[in-house]
């Protein structure tokens, strides 16, 4: 059985973007949407996945698809991260863990010393234009995820035209 997620709640949560605008997933209903979660700005694996999605940004646009990256880092960190690597996609800051909890990508571990540590499970969600969830995956492979998502979008587009 998959993880329990609350799609309806997730669609209405408002988060600040790296452009200082406020967004909810409902704002992107006229487009397909790829939402991916990564752990933290500046981590090597996170830079890889963000770069892969950014390098395919124009190809996703050809399929009426918007790509959004999300983590719990604050907006200023996202702005610096995006600028440093010249990323094209929108970055959302889920500093209060609202979207992370609704989509069940937030986990808590207890360390050996008894302290609790929270972290984001790298995950991907693809939504159709209607807002319906098309695909989700947890514990993603940073290096191949953008291409995997592109292939899913491409196949879905073929089905829609037939």
Buried (B, 14 or more C-beta within 10 A) or exposed (E): EEEEBEBEEBBEBEBBBBEEEEBBBEBBBEBBBBBBBBBBBEBEBBBBBBBBBBEBBEBBEEEEBBBBBBBBBEBEBBBBBBEEBEBBBBBBBBBEEBBBBBBBBBEEEEEEEEEEEEBBBBBBBBBBBEBEBBBBBBEBEBEEBBEBBBEBBBEBBEEEEE
